[in-house]
C-alpha cells in the first residue's frame, strides 16, 4: 500500500481520527495513535508499518481508545511502569551474568 510513496520529509501521514503513520528520516515507519488522558497528550505506538498491517493498526487503535475512554486507563504510564519493573527485577551484574554466560 505504501511502497509507491517516496518519503521527502518525516511528516506524519494522517489516516484520520488522530491515527497516523509516522515516517522517520531513515525511512522507517510506525503507526501512532494520539489521544488525550487527563488533559495530557499521549502518543501510543501501535507497531512498525512493516510488521503491522493498516487493518491491524486500526484494530489496536480502537482497543486503545476504548481502554482510555471507557476504562480510564493511561496506557503510556502502564507501559512505562511495566518497562521499569522488568529492568528493576534484577541487578546489573545479574543481568550481565544471564546474558554472557558463566563468569570465568
C-alpha positions, 0 to 999 in steps of 0.5 A: 500500500505504501511502497509507491510513496517516496518519503521527502520529509518525516511528516506524519501521514494522517489516516484520520481520527488522530491515527497516523503513520509516522515516517522517520528520516531513515525511512522507517515507519510506525503507526501512532495513535494520539489521544488525550488522558487527563488533559495530557497528550499521549502518543501510543505506538501501535507497531512498525508499518512493516510488521503491522498491517493498516487493518491491524493498526486500526484494530489496536487503535480502537482497543486503545481508545476504548481502554482510555475512554471507557476504562480510564486507563493511561496506557503510556504510564502502564507501559512505562511502569511495566518497562521499569519493573522488568529492568528493576527485577534484577541487578546489573551484574545479574543481568550481565551474568544471564546474558554472557554466560558463566563468569570465568 
